[in-house]
Amino acid sequence: MASALPRPTRVKNKTPAPIQITAEQILRDARELQEPEIRPPKQKITDSTELSDYRLRKRKEFSEESKDFNRARSVCERALDLDYRDHTMWLKYADMEMKNKFIKHARNVWDRAVTVLPRVDQLWYKYIHMEEMLGNVAVARQIFERWMSWEPDSQAWLMYIKFELRYNEIGRARGVFERFVECRPEVNAWIRFARFEMKNGDIGRARSVYERAVDKLGDDEEAESLFVAFAEFEEKCNETERARVIYKYALDHMPGRGEDLYRKFVAFEKRYGDREGIEDAIVGKRRFQYEDEVRKNPLNYDSWFDYIRLEESVGNKDRIREVYERATANIPPAEEKRYWQRYIYLWINYALYEELDAQDVERSKDVYRECIKLIPHNQFSFAKVWLLAAQFEIRQLNLEGARLILGQAIGRAPKDKIFKKYIEIELQLGNIDRCRKLYEKYLVWSPENCYAWSKYAELERSLSETDRARAILELAIAQPALDMPELLWKAYIDFEISEGEFEKTRRLYERLLERTKHLKVWISFAKFEASAMIENQDPELPEDETKQSQQLQCLENARKVFESAINYFRTSAPDLKEERAMLLEEWLNLESSIGELGDVSLVRAKMPKKFKKRRLIDTEDGPAGHEEYIDYIFPEEAQAPNMKFLDAAYKWKKQKTASNQY
């Protein structure tokens, strides 16, 4: 059954109402009657401590708004009980009291705050500012004194000084400055003190402050700005000489740390100085650069050399010695000679400077002694140092001292140069026995040294000790190992030739050829035979005939040597074609140089023909092209291919004849 629709209400009175209500008014009334929307707070509370702080703050704000100051103070006190180290709470507490003009309460809060938190500068600033705004200058000064007893930072002292200057208390400000520089002995503090005195027109006091600062902080790392300020102060007072002295004093006492100081000094000298002063300033700037280099890398010995040359050009002995001492103190890091090669010249230059420039013999001797002591002779040594030390003693006419040094050198670090120089010194003095002993030690230490053997024999020969010289050379060539045997054999051969011992010379060549068949040995032997005189001359023969027969004999001997050499290269060393050709060239030159006695045709028949050929160049990566070379074809080799060709033709003909028969 369908429900019946409601019947519309009929309006009997259709006249307008006396008070008209609009839809806008209805909506506004409805909005006012609604409850306010609850919004979450902007602050997020994460734990109970934050919640407690939030409650206390809100209660304090509520108490202040409601003018209930006792309740507000109670809230602040309870907050301080929870955390008295929170200085922001003290600031808000005191601000509340000052805002509401409770001066005594505020002073009490500030006093308690600076007592429990004396290291919080903001509390002192606010406290002093309040008293100064109230006109309590004496009280503010007392607060400053309480604050200064805690020795705060520089800014606090400067605030105190400005406070006194605001009230034109110059004497009090000076006293605070004195206490300030004692508490904070820093360069900036002294400079401010001096500028304070300068500003007040007391030049004498300002200069005294600078002088006291230099005495206390002259070696400080930041002393550069102090010296610059002091020099600029004197420059403003028209005391240019004083300023120059300050600059020079600073440059002498803080090398390597005053880049701005050098720049200021150069500019100062350009304004007030002469040419010499400008040069000094430039030297100072270069000194600073070298100091910077050696400070960054003290093992850079080239920088030390440049620095020393600079100081030597200036001529200050104390400074030169100081730089030398600092340079030589930087010992190389490893006991390897390559690290010491530059370093050792610092000692050598130091010793030479003391001897030649400073004229201090004892210091030079000490330098040599310390250098020799420092070198690790078990690892390596420097013959130059030993020899320079010995020569220094000789210049001082101390021969025994020189012998002692050279003897130590031979015992601890024997070297060729030391032996040679020691022998040379003794030879100049005519001490032959000492020379012989030194040569013996030399050869015991280095038996393979051909130079020592030949020089020892040369010494004996110069003394007409022929047998001794020959015995030395015989002993020398009998050594199992020699560094330059060709030098020794040549010396022995030249010795026998100079003595006219041609037979002994010939036997020497033959002994040498038993050891080596080198081309030069053959040529030298042949030339010797060609030029040697026959010892046994026949006095009954005429002079011309004697000379001619001698030349023929010499020539025959030379030809025999050449023949033997060519036979050796042909049979035993067939690959050495170039050496064989050179040997024939020497033989041909000999035959052509002796005129009628020579027989050039004898050699020409043996001369080879030269051919240019190409051969493949083999490398690790394979063939790398071709190269040209000179090949030699000797007459006996040229006939061999022809004979082989004839043999082959004969065999071919024989085989063909046999085949025709069948």
C-alpha positions as CSV (number, residue, x, y, z in Angstrom):
1,M,0.0,0.0,0.0
2,A,1.5,3.3,-1.0
3,S,2.0,5.9,1.6
4,A,0.0,9.1,1.3
5,L,1.9,12.3,0.4
6,P,1.8,15.2,3.0
7,R,-0.6,17.8,2.3
8,P,0.8,21.3,1.6
9,T,0.2,23.8,4.4
10,R,-2.0,26.6,3.4
11,V,-1.0,30.1,4.3
12,K,-3.9,32.0,5.4
13,N,-2.2,35.4,6.2
14,K,-0.2,36.4,3.2
15,T,0.6,39.9,4.4
16,P,4.4,40.7,4.8
17,A,6.0,40.3,8.3
18,P,7.0,43.5,10.1
19,I,10.7,42.3,10.5
20,Q,12.3,40.9,7.4
21,I,15.1,38.2,7.8
22,T,17.5,37.6,4.9
23,A,19.3,34.3,4.1
24,E,22.7,36.0,4.7
25,Q,21.6,36.9,8.2
26,I,20.5,33.3,8.8
27,L,23.9,31.9,7.7
28,R,25.8,34.4,9.9
29,D,23.8,33.5,12.9
30,A,24.4,29.8,12.3
31,R,28.2,30.4,11.9
32,E,28.3,32.3,15.3
33,L,26.4,29.6,17.1
34,Q,28.9,26.9,15.9
35,E,31.7,25.8,18.3
36,P,35.3,27.0,17.3
37,E,37.4,24.6,15.3
38,I,40.1,22.9,17.4
39,R,43.5,23.2,15.7
40,P,46.6,21.3,16.7
41,P,49.5,23.3,18.3
42,K,52.4,24.3,16.0
43,Q,55.0,23.1,18.6
44,K,55.5,19.3,18.6
45,I,56.1,17.9,22.1
46,T,58.1,14.7,22.1
47,D,58.8,14.0,25.8
48,S,57.7,14.9,29.3
49,T,60.5,17.4,29.7
50,E,59.3,19.5,26.8
51,L,55.8,19.2,28.0
52,S,56.8,20.6,31.4
53,D,58.7,23.5,29.8
54,Y,55.7,24.3,27.6
55,R,53.4,24.3,30.6
56,L,55.7,26.6,32.6
57,R,56.0,29.0,29.7
58,K,52.3,29.2,29.1
59,R,51.6,29.7,32.8
60,K,54.2,32.5,32.9
61,E,52.6,34.2,29.9
62,F,49.2,33.7,31.5
63,S,50.4,35.2,34.8
64,E,52.0,38.2,33.1
65,E,48.9,38.9,31.0
66,S,46.8,38.6,34.1
67,K,49.3,40.9,35.9
68,D,49.9,38.3,38.5
69,F,53.7,38.9,38.8
70,N,54.2,36.8,41.9
71,R,52.8,33.8,40.1
72,A,55.0,34.7,37.0
73,R,58.1,34.8,39.3
74,S,57.2,31.5,40.8
75,V,57.0,30.0,37.4
76,C,60.4,31.4,36.4
77,E,62.0,30.2,39.6
78,R,60.6,26.7,39.1
79,A,62.0,26.7,35.6
80,L,65.4,27.7,36.8
81,D,65.3,24.9,39.4
82,L,64.8,22.5,36.6
83,D,67.8,23.8,34.6
84,Y,69.7,26.8,35.9
85,R,72.4,26.5,33.1
86,D,69.8,27.7,30.5
87,H,70.9,31.3,30.1
88,T,67.9,32.1,27.9
89,M,65.7,31.5,30.9
90,W,67.7,34.0,32.9
91,L,67.4,36.6,30.1
92,K,63.6,36.2,29.8
93,Y,63.3,36.4,33.6
94,A,65.3,39.6,33.8
95,D,63.6,41.1,30.7
96,M,60.2,40.5,32.4
97,E,61.3,42.3,35.5
98,M,62.8,45.2,33.5
99,K,59.8,45.5,31.2
100,N,57.6,45.9,34.2
101,K,60.1,48.3,35.9
102,F,60.9,46.1,38.8
103,I,64.5,47.3,38.9
104,K,65.5,45.7,42.2
105,H,64.0,42.4,41.1
106,A,65.8,42.6,37.8
107,R,69.1,43.5,39.5
108,N,68.7,40.5,41.7
109,V,68.1,38.2,38.8
110,W,71.1,39.6,36.9
111,D,73.3,39.2,40.0
112,R,72.3,35.6,40.4
113,A,72.7,34.9,36.7
114,V,76.3,36.2,36.4
115,T,77.2,34.4,39.7
116,V,76.1,31.0,38.4
117,L,77.0,31.5,34.7
118,P,80.1,33.8,34.8
119,R,81.3,32.6,31.3
120,V,78.2,33.7,29.5
121,D,79.1,37.2,28.2
122,Q,75.6,38.1,27.2
123,L,74.5,38.1,30.8
124,W,77.2,40.6,31.7
125,Y,76.4,42.8,28.8
126,K,72.7,43.0,29.6
127,Y,73.4,43.6,33.3
128,I,75.9,46.4,32.6
129,H,73.7,47.9,30.0
130,M,70.7,48.1,32.4
131,E,72.8,49.9,35.1
132,E,74.3,52.3,32.5
133,M,70.8,53.1,31.2
134,L,69.8,53.9,34.8
135,G,72.8,56.2,35.2
136,N,74.5,54.0,37.8
137,V,78.0,54.4,36.3
138,A,79.8,53.4,39.5
139,V,77.7,50.2,39.8
140,A,78.3,49.4,36.1
141,R,82.1,49.8,36.8
142,Q,81.8,47.5,39.7
143,I,80.1,44.9,37.5
144,F,82.9,45.3,34.9
145,E,85.4,44.7,37.6
146,R,83.6,41.5,38.7
147,W,83.6,40.4,35.1
148,M,87.3,41.2,34.5
149,S,88.2,39.0,37.5
150,W,87.2,36.1,35.4
151,E,89.7,37.0,32.7
152,P,87.3,37.0,29.8
153,D,88.2,37.4,26.1
154,S,89.6,40.5,24.4
155,Q,86.1,41.8,23.4
156,A,85.1,42.1,27.1
157,W,88.2,44.1,28.0
158,L,87.6,46.4,25.0
159,M,84.0,46.9,26.1
160,Y,85.3,48.0,29.5
161,I,87.8,50.4,27.9
162,K,85.0,51.9,25.7
163,F,82.9,52.3,28.8
164,E,85.5,54.4,30.5
165,L,86.2,56.4,27.4
166,R,82.5,57.3,27.1
167,Y,82.8,59.1,30.4
168,N,86.2,60.6,29.5
169,E,88.1,58.5,32.2
170,I,91.4,58.4,30.3
171,G,93.4,57.3,33.4
172,R,91.0,54.5,34.2
173,A,91.0,53.4,30.6
174,R,94.8,53.3,30.6
175,G,94.7,51.2,33.8
176,V,92.3,48.8,32.1
177,F,94.6,48.6,29.1
178,E,97.6,47.7,31.4
179,R,95.6,44.9,33.0
180,F,94.3,43.8,29.5
181,V,97.8,43.3,28.1
182,E,98.9,41.5,31.2
183,C,95.8,39.2,31.0
184,R,95.9,38.8,27.2
185,P,99.5,39.3,26.1
186,E,98.7,39.3,22.4
187,V,100.0,41.4,19.6
188,N,96.7,43.0,18.8
189,A,96.2,43.9,22.4
190,W,99.5,45.8,22.5
191,I,98.9,47.5,19.2
192,R,95.5,48.7,20.5
193,F,97.1,50.0,23.6
194,A,99.8,51.9,21.7
195,R,97.2,53.4,19.3
196,F,95.1,54.4,22.3
197,E,98.1,56.4,23.7
198,M,98.8,57.8,20.2
199,K,95.2,59.0,19.9
200,N,95.4,60.7,23.2
201,G,98.5,62.6,22.0
202,D,101.1,60.9,24.3
203,I,103.8,59.8,21.8
204,G,106.3,58.9,24.6
205,R,103.8,56.5,26.2
206,A,102.9,55.0,22.8
207,R,106.6,54.3,22.0
208,S,107.1,52.8,25.4
209,V,104.1,50.5,24.8
210,Y,105.6,49.3,21.5
211,E,109.0,48.8,23.1
212,R,107.5,46.7,25.9
213,A,105.6,44.7,23.4
214,V,108.7,44.0,21.3
215,D,110.5,42.8,24.5
216,K,107.7,40.4,25.3
217,L,106.5,39.3,21.9
218,G,109.5,39.9,19.6
219,D,109.8,36.1,18.9
220,D,106.1,35.4,18.6
221,E,104.7,33.9,15.4
222,E,102.5,37.0,14.9
223,A,105.2,39.5,15.7
224,E,105.2,40.7,12.1
225,S,102.2,42.9,12.5
226,L,103.7,44.3,15.7
227,F,106.9,45.4,14.0
228,V,105.0,46.8,11.0
229,A,102.7,48.8,13.3
230,F,105.8,50.0,15.4
231,A,107.6,51.1,12.2
232,E,104.6,52.9,10.8
233,F,104.1,54.7,14.1
234,E,107.7,56.0,14.0
235,E,107.2,56.9,10.3
236,K,104.1,59.0,11.3
237,C,106.2,60.7,13.9
238,N,108.8,61.6,11.2
239,E,111.3,59.4,12.8
240,T,112.5,57.6,9.6
241,E,115.8,56.4,11.1
242,R,113.9,54.8,14.0
243,A,111.6,53.2,11.6
244,R,114.5,51.8,9.5
245,V,116.1,50.4,12.6
246,I,112.9,48.7,13.5
247,Y,112.5,47.2,10.1
248,K,116.1,45.9,10.1
249,Y,115.8,44.5,13.6
250,A,112.6,42.7,12.6
251,L,114.1,41.2,9.5
252,D,117.1,40.0,11.4
253,H,115.1,38.3,14.2
254,M,112.2,36.7,12.2
255,P,113.6,35.5,8.9
256,G,111.2,33.6,6.7
257,R,108.0,34.7,8.5
258,G,107.5,38.3,7.4
259,E,106.2,38.7,3.8
260,D,104.2,41.8,4.6
261,L,107.2,43.1,6.6
262,Y,109.5,42.9,3.6
263,R,107.0,44.5,1.3
264,K,106.5,47.4,3.7
265,F,110.3,47.8,4.2
266,V,110.9,48.0,0.4
267,A,108.2,50.6,0.1
268,F,109.6,52.5,3.0
269,E,113.1,52.5,1.5
270,K,111.7,53.7,-1.9
271,R,110.2,56.6,-0.1
272,Y,112.9,57.6,2.3
273,G,116.1,55.6,1.5
274,D,119.0,55.9,-0.8
275,R,120.3,53.3,-3.3
276,E,122.1,51.3,-0.6
277,G,119.1,51.2,1.5
278,I,116.9,50.0,-1.4
279,E,119.5,47.3,-2.2
280,D,119.4,46.2,1.5
281,A,115.6,46.0,1.3
282,I,115.8,43.9,-1.8
283,V,118.3,41.6,-0.2
284,G,115.9,41.2,2.7
285,K,113.1,40.3,0.4
286,R,115.3,37.6,-1.3
287,R,116.3,36.4,2.1
288,F,112.7,35.9,3.0
289,Q,112.1,33.9,-0.3
290,Y,115.0,31.6,0.5
291,E,113.9,31.1,4.0
292,D,110.5,30.2,2.7
293,E,112.0,27.7,0.3
294,V,114.3,26.0,2.8
295,R,111.5,25.8,5.4
296,K,109.2,24.0,2.9
297,N,112.0,21.6,1.8
298,P,115.1,21.7,4.0
299,L,116.7,18.9,1.9
300,N,116.7,21.2,-1.2
301,Y,120.5,21.9,-1.1
302,D,120.4,24.1,-4.2
303,S,118.2,26.6,-2.3
304,W,120.7,26.5,0.6
305,F,123.5,27.2,-1.9
306,D,121.6,30.2,-3.3
307,Y,120.8,31.4,0.2
308,I,124.5,31.2,1.2
309,R,125.6,33.0,-1.9
310,L,123.2,35.8,-1.0
311,E,124.6,36.1,2.6
312,E,128.2,36.0,1.3
313,S,127.4,38.9,-1.0
314,V,126.2,40.9,2.0
315,G,129.3,39.9,4.1
316,N,127.8,39.4,7.6
317,K,130.0,36.6,9.0
318,D,127.7,35.7,11.8
319,R,124.7,35.3,9.5
320,I,126.8,33.4,6.9
321,R,128.0,31.0,9.6
322,E,124.4,30.6,10.9
323,V,123.1,29.7,7.4
324,Y,126.0,27.2,6.9
325,E,125.3,25.6,10.2
326,R,121.6,25.3,9.5
327,A,122.2,23.9,6.0
328,T,124.7,21.2,7.1
329,A,122.3,20.2,9.9
330,N,120.0,18.8,7.2
331,I,121.6,15.4,6.8
332,P,120.4,13.3,3.8
333,P,117.7,10.7,4.8
334,A,119.5,7.6,3.5
335,E,123.1,6.3,3.4
336,E,123.3,6.3,-0.4
337,K,125.9,8.3,-2.1
338,R,123.5,9.9,-4.7
339,Y,121.7,11.7,-1.8
340,W,125.0,13.0,-0.4
341,Q,126.7,14.3,-3.6
342,R,125.2,17.8,-3.3
343,Y,125.1,17.9,0.4
344,I,128.8,17.3,0.8
345,Y,129.6,20.5,-1.1
346,L,128.0,22.5,1.7
347,W,130.7,21.3,4.0
348,I,133.4,21.9,1.4
349,N,132.2,25.5,0.7
350,Y,131.9,26.1,4.5
351,A,135.5,25.0,5.1
352,L,136.8,27.1,2.2
353,Y,134.9,30.1,3.4
354,E,136.4,29.9,6.9
355,E,139.9,29.5,5.5
356,L,139.9,32.0,2.6
357,D,137.2,34.6,3.5
358,A,136.9,34.6,7.2
359,Q,140.6,33.8,7.7
360,D,139.8,31.5,10.6
361,V,142.1,28.5,10.3
362,E,140.8,26.7,13.5
363,R,137.2,26.9,12.4
364,S,138.1,25.6,8.9
365,K,140.0,22.6,10.5
366,D,136.9,21.9,12.7
367,V,134.7,22.0,9.7
368,Y,136.8,19.4,7.9
369,R,137.0,17.2,11.0
370,E,133.2,17.3,11.5
371,C,132.6,16.5,7.9
372,I,134.9,13.5,7.9
373,K,133.3,12.3,11.1
374,L,129.8,12.6,9.6
375,I,130.4,10.6,6.4
376,P,129.5,6.9,6.7
377,H,132.8,5.6,5.3
378,N,131.6,2.0,5.6
379,Q,129.0,2.6,3.0
380,F,130.8,5.2,0.8
381,S,133.2,8.0,1.0
382,F,134.4,11.2,-0.8
383,A,138.0,11.4,-1.9
384,K,137.6,15.1,-2.5
385,V,136.9,15.8,1.2
386,W,140.0,13.8,2.3
387,L,142.2,15.5,-0.3
388,L,141.0,19.0,0.5
389,A,141.5,18.4,4.2
390,A,145.1,17.2,3.5
391,Q,145.8,20.1,1.2
392,F,144.6,22.5,3.9
393,E,147.1,21.0,6.3
394,I,149.8,21.4,3.8
395,R,148.9,25.0,3.3
396,Q,149.3,25.4,7.0
397,L,152.8,23.8,6.7
398,N,151.5,20.9,8.8
399,L,152.9,18.0,6.7
400,E,152.4,15.4,9.5
401,G,148.8,16.4,9.8
402,A,148.3,15.9,6.0
403,R,150.0,12.5,6.2
404,L,147.8,11.5,9.1
405,I,144.6,12.5,7.1
406,L,145.7,10.7,4.0
407,G,146.7,7.6,6.0
408,Q,143.3,7.5,7.6
409,A,141.7,7.9,4.2
410,I,143.7,4.9,2.8
411,G,142.8,2.8,5.9
412,R,139.1,3.7,6.1
413,A,138.1,4.4,2.5
414,P,140.9,3.8,-0.1
415,K,140.3,5.3,-3.5
416,D,142.4,5.8,-6.7
417,K,142.4,9.6,-6.3
418,I,143.7,9.4,-2.7
419,F,146.5,7.1,-3.6
420,K,147.5,9.2,-6.7
421,K,147.5,12.5,-4.8
422,Y,149.3,11.0,-1.8
423,I,152.0,9.6,-4.1
424,E,152.2,12.9,-5.9
425,I,152.8,14.8,-2.7
426,E,155.5,12.4,-1.5
427,L,157.1,12.5,-4.9
428,Q,157.3,16.3,-4.9
429,L,158.9,16.1,-1.5
430,G,161.4,13.5,-2.8
431,N,160.3,10.7,-0.4
432,I,160.9,7.8,-2.8
433,D,160.7,5.1,-0.1
434,R,157.3,6.4,0.9
435,C,156.2,6.4,-2.7
436,R,157.2,2.8,-3.0
437,K,155.3,1.8,0.1
438,L,152.2,3.7,-1.2
439,Y,152.4,1.9,-4.5
440,E,152.7,-1.4,-2.8
441,K,149.5,-0.6,-0.7
442,Y,147.9,0.7,-3.8
443,L,148.5,-2.6,-5.7
444,V,147.5,-4.7,-2.7
445,W,144.2,-2.9,-2.6
446,S,143.7,-2.9,-6.4
447,P,146.0,-5.6,-8.1
448,E,144.0,-5.2,-11.4
449,N,144.8,-1.5,-11.7
450,C,147.1,-1.3,-14.8
451,Y,147.5,2.5,-14.3
452,A,149.1,1.8,-10.9
453,W,151.4,-0.9,-12.2
454,S,152.6,1.3,-15.1
455,K,153.1,4.3,-13.0
456,Y,155.1,2.3,-10.4
457,A,157.3,0.9,-13.2
458,E,157.7,4.5,-14.6
459,L,158.8,5.7,-11.2
460,E,161.5,3.0,-11.0
461,R,162.7,3.7,-14.5
462,S,163.0,7.4,-13.8
463,L,165.3,6.4,-10.9
464,S,167.3,4.2,-13.4
465,E,166.1,1.1,-11.5
466,T,165.7,-0.9,-14.8
467,D,165.6,-4.3,-13.2
468,R,163.0,-3.2,-10.6
469,A,160.9,-1.6,-13.3
470,R,161.1,-4.8,-15.5
471,A,160.3,-7.0,-12.5
472,I,157.2,-4.8,-11.7
473,L,156.0,-5.0,-15.3
474,E,156.5,-8.8,-15.3
475,L,154.6,-9.1,-12.1
476,A,151.9,-6.9,-13.5
477,I,151.2,-8.9,-16.7
478,A,151.2,-12.1,-14.7
479,Q,148.0,-10.9,-12.8
480,P,145.0,-13.1,-13.5
481,A,142.7,-10.0,-14.0
482,L,143.5,-6.6,-15.3
483,D,141.2,-3.6,-16.0
484,M,143.2,-2.3,-19.1
485,P,145.7,-5.0,-20.2
486,E,146.4,-3.2,-23.5
487,L,147.7,-0.2,-21.5
488,L,150.0,-2.3,-19.4
489,W,151.4,-4.3,-22.4
490,K,152.0,-1.2,-24.3
491,A,153.9,0.3,-21.3
492,Y,156.0,-2.8,-21.0
493,I,156.8,-2.8,-24.8
494,D,157.6,0.9,-24.8
495,F,159.8,0.4,-21.8
496,E,161.8,-2.4,-23.6
497,I,162.1,-0.4,-26.8
498,S,163.3,2.7,-24.9
499,E,166.0,0.4,-23.3
500,G,167.0,-0.9,-26.7
501,E,166.1,-4.5,-25.8
502,F,164.7,-5.5,-29.2
503,E,164.9,-9.2,-28.6
504,K,163.0,-8.8,-25.4
505,T,160.5,-6.6,-27.1
506,R,160.0,-9.2,-29.8
507,R,159.5,-11.9,-27.2
508,L,156.9,-9.7,-25.5
509,Y,155.0,-9.3,-28.7
510,E,155.1,-13.1,-29.2
511,R,153.8,-13.6,-25.6
512,L,151.1,-11.1,-26.2
513,L,150.0,-12.8,-29.4
514,E,149.6,-16.0,-27.4
515,R,147.0,-14.2,-25.4
516,T,145.2,-12.2,-28.0
517,K,145.2,-12.1,-31.8
518,H,143.8,-8.6,-32.1
519,L,144.4,-6.7,-35.3
520,K,146.1,-3.8,-33.5
521,V,148.6,-6.2,-31.9
522,W,149.6,-7.6,-35.3
523,I,150.0,-4.1,-36.9
524,S,152.0,-2.9,-33.9
525,F,154.2,-5.9,-34.0
526,A,154.8,-5.5,-37.8
527,K,155.6,-1.8,-37.4
528,F,158.0,-2.6,-34.6
529,E,159.8,-5.0,-36.8
530,A,160.0,-2.6,-39.7
531,S,161.5,0.2,-37.6
532,A,163.8,-1.9,-35.2
533,M,167.5,-1.7,-35.7
534,I,169.6,-4.9,-35.8
535,E,171.5,-5.0,-32.6
536,N,174.4,-7.1,-34.0
537,Q,175.9,-4.9,-36.8
538,D,178.8,-6.0,-38.9
539,P,181.5,-3.2,-38.6
540,E,183.5,-4.5,-41.6
541,L,180.6,-3.7,-44.0
542,P,180.5,-0.1,-45.5
543,E,178.1,2.3,-44.0
544,D,175.7,2.4,-46.8
545,E,175.7,-1.3,-47.2
546,T,175.2,-1.8,-43.5
547,K,172.2,0.5,-43.4
548,Q,170.6,-1.1,-46.5
549,S,171.1,-4.6,-45.1
550,Q,169.6,-3.6,-41.8
551,Q,166.5,-2.1,-43.5
552,L,166.1,-5.3,-45.6
553,Q,166.3,-7.4,-42.5
554,C,163.7,-5.3,-40.7
555,L,161.5,-5.4,-43.8
556,E,161.7,-9.2,-44.0
557,N,160.8,-9.4,-40.3
558,A,157.8,-7.2,-40.8
559,R,156.6,-9.2,-43.8
560,K,156.8,-12.4,-41.8
561,V,154.5,-10.8,-39.2
562,F,152.1,-9.7,-41.8
563,E,152.1,-13.1,-43.4
564,S,151.5,-14.8,-40.1
565,A,148.6,-12.4,-39.4
566,I,147.0,-12.9,-42.8
567,N,147.3,-16.6,-42.4
568,Y,145.7,-16.5,-39.0
569,F,142.7,-14.4,-40.3
570,R,142.3,-16.6,-43.4
571,T,142.3,-19.9,-41.5
572,S,141.2,-19.3,-37.9
573,A,139.0,-16.3,-38.3
574,P,137.5,-16.3,-41.9
575,D,134.6,-14.2,-40.9
576,L,136.8,-11.2,-40.0
577,K,137.2,-10.1,-43.6
578,E,137.3,-6.4,-42.8
579,E,140.2,-6.9,-40.3
580,R,142.0,-8.9,-42.9
581,A,141.5,-6.2,-45.5
582,M,142.7,-3.5,-43.0
583,L,145.8,-5.6,-42.4
584,L,146.6,-5.7,-46.1
585,E,146.1,-2.0,-46.3
586,E,148.7,-1.4,-43.6
587,W,151.1,-3.8,-45.3
588,L,150.6,-2.0,-48.6
589,N,151.2,1.4,-46.9
590,L,154.4,0.0,-45.4
591,E,155.7,-1.3,-48.8
592,S,154.9,2.0,-50.5
593,S,156.5,4.1,-47.8
594,I,160.0,2.6,-48.0
595,G,160.7,3.4,-51.6
596,E,162.9,1.1,-53.7
597,L,163.1,-1.6,-51.0
598,G,159.4,-2.0,-51.0
599,D,157.5,-4.5,-53.2
600,V,154.0,-3.2,-53.7
601,S,153.1,-6.0,-56.2
602,L,153.6,-8.5,-53.4
603,V,150.6,-7.1,-51.6
604,R,148.5,-6.0,-54.5
605,A,148.1,-9.6,-55.5
606,K,146.5,-10.3,-52.1
607,M,144.2,-7.3,-52.0
608,P,140.5,-8.1,-52.0
609,K,137.7,-6.6,-54.1
610,K,134.9,-4.6,-52.5
611,F,131.2,-5.3,-53.2
612,K,128.1,-3.6,-52.0
613,K,125.5,-6.2,-50.9
614,R,122.2,-6.2,-49.2
615,R,121.0,-8.3,-46.4
616,L,117.8,-8.8,-44.4
617,I,117.5,-7.1,-41.0
618,D,116.0,-9.5,-38.5
619,T,114.3,-8.1,-35.4
620,E,112.2,-9.6,-32.6
621,D,109.1,-8.8,-34.5
622,G,110.3,-10.3,-37.7
623,P,112.1,-8.9,-40.8
624,A,112.4,-5.1,-40.8
625,G,113.8,-4.5,-44.3
626,H,117.2,-4.6,-45.9
627,E,120.5,-2.8,-45.3
628,E,123.6,-2.4,-47.4
629,Y,127.0,-3.6,-46.4
630,I,130.5,-3.9,-47.8
631,D,131.7,-7.4,-48.5
632,Y,135.3,-8.5,-49.5
633,I,136.2,-11.1,-52.0
634,F,139.9,-12.2,-51.8
635,P,141.7,-13.7,-54.8
636,E,141.9,-17.2,-53.4
637,E,138.2,-17.1,-52.7
638,A,137.4,-15.9,-56.2
639,Q,139.0,-18.9,-57.8
640,A,137.1,-21.4,-55.7
641,P,133.6,-20.8,-57.4
642,N,135.2,-21.2,-60.9
643,M,136.7,-24.6,-59.9
644,K,133.4,-25.7,-58.5
645,F,131.7,-24.7,-61.7
646,L,134.2,-26.7,-63.8
647,D,133.8,-29.8,-61.6
648,A,130.0,-29.6,-62.0
649,A,130.3,-29.3,-65.8
650,Y,132.6,-32.2,-66.0
651,K,130.3,-34.4,-63.9
652,W,127.3,-33.4,-66.1
653,K,129.2,-34.2,-69.3
654,K,130.2,-37.6,-67.9
655,Q,126.7,-38.5,-66.9
656,K,125.4,-37.5,-70.4
657,T,128.0,-39.7,-72.1
658,A,127.1,-42.6,-70.0
659,S,123.4,-42.2,-70.8
660,N,124.1,-42.1,-74.6
661,Q,125.8,-45.4,-74.4
662,Y,122.6,-47.0,-73.2
